[in-house]
Amino acid sequence: MPLRTCIACRKKVEKARLVRLVAGGGTLRYDRDAVLEGRGAYICPDKDCLAAAYKKGAFQRAIKTKAGLPDIDALWVDIEDGSKSNKTTRAADKTAPASKGG
């Protein structure tokens, strides 16, 4: 599994355990499925790391742009909602029977 570094706390963590945020369309957005185009940055799924990244200006440095930052609370709600639905999807994937190609 590839490793990525949280831009706030600088811990190296498996990519799947971090949250990807992307500068696209002139603003920073949560990229739940890690498929959006644009420069991305990774943070721990922790509000303290998100707040630290905002405070340090880590997003602008990591994505090398002056993309607008959304309200931190609104962004955190998106991350929490996406993480919950992502866990539900992963749990469903584990319980679903494997399909056999034919």
Stockholm file with secondary structure:
# STOCKHOLM 1.0

chainA/1-102         MPLRTCIACRKKVEKARLVRLVAGGGTLRYDRDAVLEGRGAYICPDKDCLAAAYKKGAFQRAIKTKAGLPDIDALWVDIEDGSKSNKTTRAADKTAPASKGG
#=GR chainA/1-102 SS CCEEECTTTCCEEEGGGSEEEEEETTEEEECTTSCCSSEEEEECSCHHHHHHHHHHTHHHHHHTSCCBCCCHHHHHHHHHHHHHHHHHHHHHHHHSCCCCCC
#=GC SS_cons         CCEEECTTTCCEEEGGGSEEEEEETTEEEECTTSCCSSEEEEECSCHHHHHHHHHHTHHHHHHTSCCBCCCHHHHHHHHHHHHHHHHHHHHHHHHSCCCCCC
//
